[in-house]
Amino acid sequence: MKRAPIVLAATAAGLAAVLGFHTEQPGSSLLSGLPGSRGAPPGGTTSTTTTPTTTPSGSSGATSTTTAPGSSGSTSTSTTTPSGVRTAVGADVQYRYGELELKVTATGGKITSVQPVIDTAYDARSYQVNAYAEPQLNSQALQAQSANINGVSGATFTSQAYVQSLQAALDKLGI
Amino acid sequence: MTSTSGEAGPGTGTEGALRRIHAVMGTIVSFDVRVGEAALDKAHVALSRACAQLDRADAVFSTWKPNSPMSLLRRNEISIDNVPAEITEVLGLCGLARDLSGGWFDPWTMPGGLDPTGLVKGWAADRALNELRVAGVRAAMVSAGGDLATFGGPEHGLCWRIGVRDPWAGDRLACVVESPGAVATSGCYERGEHVIDPYTGRAETRCKSATVTGPELWLADALATALLVAGSEGLSFIEEQDGYEGYVIEKGGAVSATASFPFAP
């Protein structure tokens, strides 16, 4: 599966192109993962790596593979079904008003947490507002409601930086 | 419940708050759900249904996916009689929005042909929010890339407070509104969207940013786009719609709004 290139989503069109790659896959909700949420079993949910997930007994497709003991790696590498807790840090994205880097935690192939590793804007006031302009995933951002707002209307550069860093982290996780 | 999903909302005592983000339709959609008396697992199911509504809308309406029904229709590869029911519904709403906006919102005049994208996002967010409403949660807010649909409030007796982005600086707010159900902002930002003037066919707008509030996001979204193109004179067609209010920031910085625009105190 080829990866969507990580490009700066300078326009709405560019942003759509980046995300469109993921949304083309039926049933694969990019960020549906919350503990306890219902969903398809891990093998079929968010993985974009098109792993054959051949069973040890061998499916019809596996018959053509070599049977040499040494070749077992050829399947095991491609069938790394996400399991356990894994984390990846996305791209460090510089944007007009600051810098953003996200850490994504996945459990069993589902996103369970997205946290900023670097989240700076070039002045204190920017920082305050950025906390809300970013998609409201981080409860910390919502709890620090000094501006006392629950959301922001209007597209923001911040959210583009967010998507960009997030995408890089997801690619590292193969989600 | 652990990590991001089940934390209690700020100042809400023991009430559960669920948050989720979902990348779809070329943007990020985020949910903030205050569960109230509803069962937490029921709220989770409703959130999944809400995301499924968005995915379905994307699959049907995407103009980026060459084989979506909308793309097929745009290329005249299927007839209007054979499209999914959602397309028939949305095109009906597009016609309504066109009439209500005095023609300033017109998906039939887009350069690449019929393109209802400007209404679909809000329409899909309305449907997603409805999944949460019928599930019995106390309050919820969905933000579809900066256009928001809400019901209830973050705490009992409070409204959802939504900041409107300063069009010249993504890190500042132009004003704060109390959501009456939907808040949509169209902006002509530095690198931003290109909005087509239906009367000239060119990408030009008469103001810098336009916000429309009202009971439903599909119409608020379409009217915000219309208002951006029409400029402050367009506030007259907003005023004519019961429950809808408008707020305009002109290119020179002048601000105007309809009489009852819900500025937060």
Chai-1 contact restraints between the chains, C-beta under 6 A:
chainA,res_idxA,chainB,res_idxB,connection_type,confidence,min_distance_angstrom,max_distance_angstrom,comment,restraint_id
A,A10,B,R191,contact,1.0,0.0,6.0,A-B,restraint_1
A,A12,B,E193,contact,1.0,0.0,6.0,A-B,restraint_2
A,L15,B,G26,contact,1.0,0.0,6.0,A-B,restraint_3
A,A16,B,G26,contact,1.0,0.0,6.0,A-B,restraint_4
A,A16,B,W64,contact,1.0,0.0,6.0,A-B,restraint_5
A,L19,B,A23,contact,1.0,0.0,6.0,A-B,restraint_6
A,L19,B,G26,contact,1.0,0.0,6.0,A-B,restraint_7
A,G20,B,W64,contact,1.0,0.0,6.0,A-B,restraint_8
A,T23,B,V24,contact,1.0,0.0,6.0,A-B,restraint_9
A,T23,B,D58,contact,1.0,0.0,6.0,A-B,restraint_10
A,S29,B,H22,contact,1.0,0.0,6.0,A-B,restraint_11
A,S29,B,C51,contact,1.0,0.0,6.0,A-B,restraint_12
A,L30,B,A23,contact,1.0,0.0,6.0,A-B,restraint_13
A,L31,B,I21,contact,1.0,0.0,6.0,A-B,restraint_14
A,L31,B,H22,contact,1.0,0.0,6.0,A-B,restraint_15
A,L31,B,A23,contact,1.0,0.0,6.0,A-B,restraint_16
A,S32,B,C51,contact,1.0,0.0,6.0,A-B,restraint_17
A,L34,B,S5,contact,1.0,0.0,6.0,A-B,restraint_18
A,L34,B,R20,contact,1.0,0.0,6.0,A-B,restraint_19
A,P35,B,T2,contact,1.0,0.0,6.0,A-B,restraint_20
A,P35,B,S5,contact,1.0,0.0,6.0,A-B,restraint_21
A,G36,B,H44,contact,1.0,0.0,6.0,A-B,restraint_22
A,S37,B,H44,contact,1.0,0.0,6.0,A-B,restraint_23
A,R38,B,V45,contact,1.0,0.0,6.0,A-B,restraint_24
A,R38,B,S48,contact,1.0,0.0,6.0,A-B,restraint_25
A,Y97,B,D171,contact,1.0,0.0,6.0,A-B,restraint_26
A,T112,B,S3,contact,1.0,0.0,6.0,A-B,restraint_27
A,S113,B,S3,contact,1.0,0.0,6.0,A-B,restraint_28
A,S113,B,T4,contact,1.0,0.0,6.0,A-B,restraint_29
A,A121,B,D171,contact,1.0,0.0,6.0,A-B,restraint_30
A,S126,B,D171,contact,1.0,0.0,6.0,A-B,restraint_31
A,V129,B,D171,contact,1.0,0.0,6.0,A-B,restraint_32
A,P135,B,I21,contact,1.0,0.0,6.0,A-B,restraint_33
A,P135,B,I28,contact,1.0,0.0,6.0,A-B,restraint_34
A,P135,B,S30,contact,1.0,0.0,6.0,A-B,restraint_35
A,Q136,B,S30,contact,1.0,0.0,6.0,A-B,restraint_36
A,Q136,B,D32,contact,1.0,0.0,6.0,A-B,restraint_37
A,L137,B,R19,contact,1.0,0.0,6.0,A-B,restraint_38
A,L137,B,I21,contact,1.0,0.0,6.0,A-B,restraint_39
A,S139,B,E7,contact,1.0,0.0,6.0,A-B,restraint_40
A,Q143,B,P10,contact,1.0,0.0,6.0,A-B,restraint_41
A,I149,B,R161,contact,1.0,0.0,6.0,A-B,restraint_42
A,I149,B,G163,contact,1.0,0.0,6.0,A-B,restraint_43
A,I149,B,V176,contact,1.0,0.0,6.0,A-B,restraint_44
A,N150,B,P154,contact,1.0,0.0,6.0,A-B,restraint_45
A,N150,B,W160,contact,1.0,0.0,6.0,A-B,restraint_46
A,N150,B,R161,contact,1.0,0.0,6.0,A-B,restraint_47
A,G151,B,S143,contact,1.0,0.0,6.0,A-B,restraint_48
A,G151,B,L148,contact,1.0,0.0,6.0,A-B,restraint_49
A,G151,B,I162,contact,1.0,0.0,6.0,A-B,restraint_50
A,V152,B,G163,contact,1.0,0.0,6.0,A-B,restraint_51
A,V152,B,R165,contact,1.0,0.0,6.0,A-B,restraint_52
A,S153,B,G146,contact,1.0,0.0,6.0,A-B,restraint_53
A,S153,B,L148,contact,1.0,0.0,6.0,A-B,restraint_54
A,S153,B,I162,contact,1.0,0.0,6.0,A-B,restraint_55
A,S153,B,V164,contact,1.0,0.0,6.0,A-B,restraint_56
A,S153,B,V183,contact,1.0,0.0,6.0,A-B,restraint_57
A,S153,B,T185,contact,1.0,0.0,6.0,A-B,restraint_58
A,G154,B,G146,contact,1.0,0.0,6.0,A-B,restraint_59
A,G154,B,R165,contact,1.0,0.0,6.0,A-B,restraint_60
A,G154,B,T185,contact,1.0,0.0,6.0,A-B,restraint_61
A,G154,B,G187,contact,1.0,0.0,6.0,A-B,restraint_62
A,A155,B,G146,contact,1.0,0.0,6.0,A-B,restraint_63
A,T156,B,G170,contact,1.0,0.0,6.0,A-B,restraint_64
A,F157,B,G170,contact,1.0,0.0,6.0,A-B,restraint_65
A,T158,B,G170,contact,1.0,0.0,6.0,A-B,restraint_66
A,S159,B,I28,contact,1.0,0.0,6.0,A-B,restraint_67
